[in-house]
């Protein structure tokens, strides 16, 4: 047996040797695209599911409803599950803000006041937390919130060029929303996909290994999804 076979425990001539895409290793008759996939899978339950899961980060929905109630129906059930996990309502603030942004798409001053009232916290305290984190939108965003990572790994692999391509082909400046309401484009810090730069998050879907050349087709795909 060759040294390479002894050291790896597998035959390098196998039809496909997966180096670890999507956390899987081993020999498979699959392409990288088949292993990783390119479709977003999974829908979060509005009631949050199990109480241990309810406080976790929300999805960014395509449809935003700025005037919708945030603590009623299934979302009210989720809030009760969130509150059951924390003895102090201040600890439930971030999950509550996450829920509010999931429903409305951004955190307006009125939304912050509603959260403060429901958790029995001061308006100033809630506003201080909400404005500290860039993950919270303080103004309405488009149907698709496009976040382009320009941190070190993505920067070295063309992140700035990818961001510039999105702005050029959408016809907007940084942070602006297109006239048709489809796209808001922002620059963000690390998206935790450093092994596959440039990483782009569009709502709750990740796109990896994005190049500037990919941008026009990606925007066209999103337009088709929007109908």
C-alpha positions as a Markdown table, in Angstrom:
| # | Residue | x | y | z |
|---|---|---|---|---|
| 1 | Unk | 0.0 | 0.0 | 0.0 |
| 2 | Unk | 1.3 | 3.4 | -0.8 |
| 3 | Unk | 2.1 | 6.0 | 1.8 |
| 4 | Unk | -0.8 | 8.2 | 0.7 |
| 5 | Unk | -3.3 | 5.3 | 1.2 |
| 6 | Unk | -1.8 | 4.5 | 4.6 |
| 7 | Unk | -2.0 | 8.1 | 5.8 |
| 8 | Unk | -5.5 | 8.8 | 4.6 |
| 9 | Unk | -7.2 | 5.4 | 5.1 |
| 10 | Unk | -8.9 | 5.7 | 1.7 |
| 11 | Unk | -8.2 | 5.4 | -2.0 |
| 12 | Unk | -7.4 | 8.7 | -3.6 |
| 13 | Unk | -8.7 | 7.3 | -6.9 |
| 14 | Unk | -12.2 | 7.0 | -5.6 |
| 15 | Unk | -14.9 | 8.6 | -7.9 |
| 16 | Unk | -15.1 | 11.7 | -5.7 |
| 17 | Unk | -13.2 | 12.6 | -2.6 |
| 18 | Unk | -15.1 | 15.1 | -0.5 |
| 19 | Unk | -12.6 | 17.3 | 1.4 |
| 20 | Unk | -15.2 | 18.5 | 3.8 |
| 21 | Unk | -18.0 | 20.5 | 2.1 |
| 22 | Unk | -20.9 | 21.0 | 4.4 |
| 23 | Unk | -19.1 | 19.3 | 7.3 |
| 24 | Unk | -19.0 | 15.9 | 5.6 |
| 25 | Unk | -15.9 | 13.9 | 4.8 |
| 26 | Unk | -15.3 | 10.7 | 2.9 |
| 27 | Unk | -15.7 | 9.3 | -0.6 |
| 28 | Unk | -18.9 | 10.0 | -2.5 |
| 29 | Unk | -20.0 | 9.9 | -6.1 |
| 30 | Unk | -21.2 | 13.5 | -5.8 |
| 31 | Unk | -20.1 | 16.8 | -7.1 |
| 32 | Unk | -19.5 | 19.8 | -4.8 |
| 33 | Unk | -22.8 | 21.3 | -6.0 |
| 34 | Unk | -24.7 | 18.1 | -5.1 |
| 35 | Unk | -23.1 | 18.0 | -1.7 |
| 36 | Unk | -23.6 | 21.6 | -0.8 |
| 37 | Unk | -26.7 | 22.4 | -2.7 |
| 38 | Unk | -27.8 | 25.8 | -3.9 |
| 39 | Unk | -31.4 | 26.0 | -2.5 |
| 40 | Unk | -32.4 | 27.4 | 0.8 |
| 41 | Unk | -33.9 | 24.6 | 2.9 |
| 42 | Unk | -36.1 | 25.0 | 6.0 |
| 43 | Unk | -38.8 | 27.3 | 7.2 |
| 44 | Unk | -38.9 | 28.5 | 10.8 |
| 45 | Unk | -42.1 | 28.0 | 12.7 |
| 46 | Unk | -43.7 | 31.2 | 13.7 |
| 47 | Unk | -44.4 | 30.0 | 17.2 |
| 48 | Unk | -40.7 | 29.2 | 17.6 |
| 49 | Unk | -41.1 | 25.4 | 18.0 |
| 50 | Unk | -39.6 | 24.1 | 21.3 |
| 51 | Unk | -39.0 | 26.7 | 24.0 |
| 52 | Unk | -35.2 | 26.0 | 23.9 |
| 53 | Unk | -35.2 | 27.0 | 20.2 |
| 54 | Unk | -37.6 | 29.9 | 20.3 |
| 55 | Unk | -35.0 | 32.5 | 21.4 |
| 56 | Unk | -32.6 | 31.8 | 18.5 |
| 57 | Unk | -32.0 | 34.1 | 15.7 |
| 58 | Unk | -34.9 | 34.7 | 13.3 |
| 59 | Unk | -35.1 | 34.3 | 9.6 |
| 60 | Unk | -35.2 | 37.4 | 7.4 |
| 61 | Unk | -38.4 | 37.0 | 5.5 |
| 62 | Unk | -39.0 | 38.1 | 2.0 |
| 63 | Unk | -42.3 | 39.6 | 2.9 |
| 64 | Unk | -42.1 | 42.4 | 5.5 |
| 65 | Unk | -45.2 | 43.8 | 7.2 |
| 66 | Unk | -44.2 | 47.1 | 9.0 |
| 67 | Unk | -47.7 | 47.5 | 10.5 |
| 68 | Unk | -48.3 | 43.9 | 11.5 |
| 69 | Unk | -48.8 | 43.0 | 15.2 |
| 70 | Unk | -45.6 | 41.6 | 16.6 |
| 71 | Unk | -46.8 | 39.8 | 19.8 |
| 72 | Unk | -50.1 | 38.2 | 18.7 |
| 73 | Unk | -51.1 | 34.8 | 17.5 |
| 74 | Unk | -48.2 | 32.4 | 16.8 |
| 75 | Unk | -45.7 | 35.2 | 17.4 |
| 76 | Unk | -47.3 | 35.8 | 20.8 |
| 77 | Unk | -46.8 | 32.1 | 21.6 |
| 78 | Unk | -43.1 | 32.4 | 20.6 |
| 79 | Unk | -42.7 | 35.4 | 22.9 |
| 80 | Unk | -44.1 | 33.4 | 25.8 |
| 81 | Unk | -41.7 | 30.6 | 25.1 |
| 82 | Unk | -38.8 | 33.2 | 25.0 |
| 83 | Unk | -39.9 | 34.7 | 28.3 |
| 84 | Unk | -40.1 | 31.2 | 29.9 |
| 85 | Unk | -36.3 | 30.8 | 29.3 |
| 86 | Unk | -35.2 | 33.9 | 31.1 |
| 87 | Unk | -35.8 | 34.9 | 34.8 |
| 88 | Unk | -35.1 | 38.6 | 33.9 |
| 89 | Unk | -37.0 | 40.3 | 31.0 |
| 90 | Unk | -33.8 | 42.2 | 30.1 |
| 91 | Unk | -32.3 | 38.9 | 29.0 |
| 92 | Unk | -35.2 | 38.3 | 26.7 |
| 93 | Unk | -34.7 | 41.7 | 24.9 |
| 94 | Unk | -32.5 | 40.5 | 22.0 |
| 95 | Unk | -34.8 | 37.5 | 21.1 |
| 96 | Unk | -37.8 | 39.9 | 21.4 |
| 97 | Unk | -36.1 | 42.4 | 19.0 |
| 98 | Unk | -35.3 | 39.5 | 16.7 |
| 99 | Unk | -38.9 | 38.5 | 16.6 |
| 100 | Unk | -40.1 | 42.1 | 16.0 |
| 101 | Unk | -37.7 | 42.5 | 13.1 |
| 102 | Unk | -38.7 | 39.2 | 11.6 |
| 103 | Unk | -42.3 | 40.4 | 11.4 |
| 104 | Unk | -41.8 | 44.0 | 10.4 |
| 105 | Unk | -38.4 | 43.9 | 8.6 |
| 106 | Unk | -36.9 | 46.8 | 10.6 |
| 107 | Unk | -37.1 | 48.3 | 14.1 |
| 108 | Unk | -38.8 | 51.7 | 14.1 |
| 109 | Unk | -39.1 | 53.9 | 17.1 |
| 110 | Unk | -42.7 | 52.7 | 17.6 |
| 111 | Unk | -41.6 | 49.1 | 17.4 |
| 112 | Unk | -38.9 | 49.7 | 20.0 |
| 113 | Unk | -41.5 | 51.3 | 22.3 |
| 114 | Unk | -43.8 | 48.3 | 21.9 |
| 115 | Unk | -41.0 | 45.9 | 22.8 |
| 116 | Unk | -40.1 | 48.1 | 25.8 |
| 117 | Unk | -43.7 | 48.1 | 27.0 |
| 118 | Unk | -44.2 | 44.4 | 26.6 |
| 119 | Unk | -40.9 | 43.6 | 28.5 |
| 120 | Unk | -41.5 | 46.4 | 31.1 |
| 121 | Unk | -38.2 | 48.1 | 30.2 |
| 122 | Unk | -37.4 | 51.7 | 29.6 |
| 123 | Unk | -37.6 | 53.1 | 26.0 |
| 124 | Unk | -34.0 | 54.3 | 26.4 |
| 125 | Unk | -32.7 | 50.9 | 27.4 |
| 126 | Unk | -34.4 | 49.1 | 24.4 |
| 127 | Unk | -33.2 | 51.8 | 22.0 |
| 128 | Unk | -29.6 | 51.6 | 23.4 |
| 129 | Unk | -29.5 | 47.8 | 22.7 |
| 130 | Unk | -31.2 | 48.0 | 19.3 |
| 131 | Unk | -29.0 | 50.8 | 18.0 |
| 132 | Unk | -25.8 | 49.1 | 19.2 |
| 133 | Unk | -26.1 | 46.1 | 16.9 |
| 134 | Unk | -25.8 | 46.5 | 13.1 |
| 135 | Unk | -27.8 | 43.3 | 12.6 |
| 136 | Unk | -30.9 | 45.4 | 13.4 |
| 137 | Unk | -32.4 | 47.5 | 10.6 |
| 138 | Unk | -33.4 | 50.9 | 11.8 |
| 139 | Unk | -35.1 | 51.8 | 8.5 |
| 140 | Unk | -37.2 | 49.8 | 6.0 |
| 141 | Unk | -35.3 | 47.5 | 3.7 |
| 142 | Unk | -36.1 | 45.8 | 0.3 |
| 143 | Unk | -37.6 | 42.5 | -0.3 |
| 144 | Unk | -34.1 | 41.1 | -0.5 |
| 145 | Unk | -31.5 | 42.4 | 2.0 |
| 146 | Unk | -28.2 | 41.7 | 0.3 |
| 147 | Unk | -25.2 | 41.7 | 2.8 |
| 148 | Unk | -21.8 | 41.4 | 1.3 |
| 149 | Unk | -18.9 | 40.4 | 3.5 |
| 150 | Unk | -15.7 | 42.4 | 3.0 |
| 151 | Unk | -13.8 | 41.1 | 6.0 |
| 152 | Unk | -10.3 | 39.8 | 5.5 |
| 153 | Unk | -10.9 | 36.4 | 3.8 |
| 154 | Unk | -13.5 | 37.8 | 1.5 |
| 155 | Unk | -11.6 | 41.0 | 1.0 |
| 156 | Unk | -8.6 | 39.0 | -0.2 |
| 157 | Unk | -10.8 | 37.1 | -2.6 |
| 158 | Unk | -12.6 | 40.0 | -4.2 |
| 159 | Unk | -15.2 | 41.1 | -1.7 |
| 160 | Unk | -14.8 | 44.7 | -2.6 |
| 161 | Unk | -15.3 | 43.9 | -6.2 |
| 162 | Unk | -18.4 | 41.8 | -5.5 |
| 163 | Unk | -19.9 | 44.7 | -3.4 |
| 164 | Unk | -19.2 | 47.2 | -6.2 |
| 165 | Unk | -20.8 | 44.9 | -8.7 |
| 166 | Unk | -24.0 | 44.6 | -6.7 |
| 167 | Unk | -24.2 | 48.4 | -6.3 |
| 168 | Unk | -23.5 | 48.9 | -10.0 |
| 169 | Unk | -26.0 | 46.4 | -11.4 |
| 170 | Unk | -28.7 | 47.3 | -8.9 |
| 171 | Unk | -28.2 | 51.0 | -9.5 |
| 172 | Unk | -28.0 | 52.1 | -5.9 |
| 173 | Unk | -25.6 | 53.5 | -3.3 |
| 174 | Unk | -24.6 | 51.7 | -0.2 |
| 175 | Unk | -27.6 | 51.1 | 2.1 |
| 176 | Unk | -30.1 | 52.4 | -0.4 |
| 177 | Unk | -33.1 | 50.4 | -1.6 |
| 178 | Unk | -33.9 | 50.1 | -5.3 |
| 179 | Unk | -36.9 | 52.0 | -6.7 |
| 180 | Unk | -38.8 | 48.8 | -7.2 |
| 181 | Unk | -38.3 | 47.9 | -3.6 |
| 182 | Unk | -36.5 | 44.6 | -4.3 |
| 183 | Unk | -32.9 | 45.2 | -3.2 |
| 184 | Unk | -31.1 | 46.8 | -0.3 |
| 185 | Unk | -27.4 | 46.3 | -0.4 |
| 186 | Unk | -25.0 | 46.7 | 2.5 |
| 187 | Unk | -21.5 | 45.9 | 3.5 |
| 188 | Unk | -21.1 | 43.6 | 6.6 |
| 189 | Unk | -18.4 | 42.1 | 8.7 |
| 190 | Unk | -17.6 | 38.4 | 8.8 |
| 191 | Unk | -20.5 | 36.1 | 7.8 |
| 192 | Unk | -18.7 | 33.1 | 9.2 |
| 193 | Unk | -18.1 | 31.5 | 5.8 |
| 194 | Unk | -14.4 | 32.3 | 5.6 |
| 195 | Unk | -13.6 | 29.0 | 3.8 |
| 196 | Unk | -15.8 | 30.0 | 0.8 |
| 197 | Unk | -15.2 | 33.7 | 0.0 |
| 198 | Unk | -16.7 | 35.8 | -1.1 |
| 199 | Unk | -19.7 | 35.2 | 1.1 |
| 200 | Unk | -23.0 | 36.9 | 0.5 |
| 201 | Unk | -26.1 | 36.7 | 2.7 |
| 202 | Unk | -29.4 | 37.4 | 1.0 |
| 203 | Unk | -32.1 | 37.4 | 3.6 |
| 204 | Unk | -31.4 | 34.1 | 5.4 |
| 205 | Unk | -29.8 | 32.4 | 2.4 |
| 206 | Unk | -26.1 | 32.1 | 2.1 |
| 207 | Unk | -24.2 | 32.3 | -1.2 |
| 208 | Unk | -20.6 | 31.3 | -1.2 |
| 209 | Unk | -17.6 | 31.6 | -3.6 |
| 210 | Unk | -19.4 | 34.6 | -5.2 |
| 211 | Unk | -17.4 | 36.6 | -7.8 |
| 212 | Unk | -18.2 | 39.9 | -9.4 |
| 213 | Unk | -19.1 | 38.0 | -12.6 |
| 214 | Unk | -21.8 | 36.1 | -10.7 |
| 215 | Unk | -23.7 | 39.2 | -9.6 |
| 216 | Unk | -25.9 | 39.9 | -12.7 |
| 217 | Unk | -27.2 | 36.4 | -12.9 |
| 218 | Unk | -27.8 | 36.3 | -9.2 |
| 219 | Unk | -29.9 | 39.5 | -9.3 |
| 220 | Unk | -31.8 | 38.2 | -12.2 |
| 221 | Unk | -32.6 | 35.0 | -10.3 |
| 222 | Unk | -33.9 | 37.1 | -7.4 |
| 223 | Unk | -36.1 | 39.1 | -9.7 |
| 224 | Unk | -37.6 | 35.9 | -11.1 |
| 225 | Unk | -38.2 | 34.7 | -7.5 |
| 226 | Unk | -40.1 | 37.9 | -6.8 |
| 227 | Unk | -42.2 | 37.4 | -9.8 |
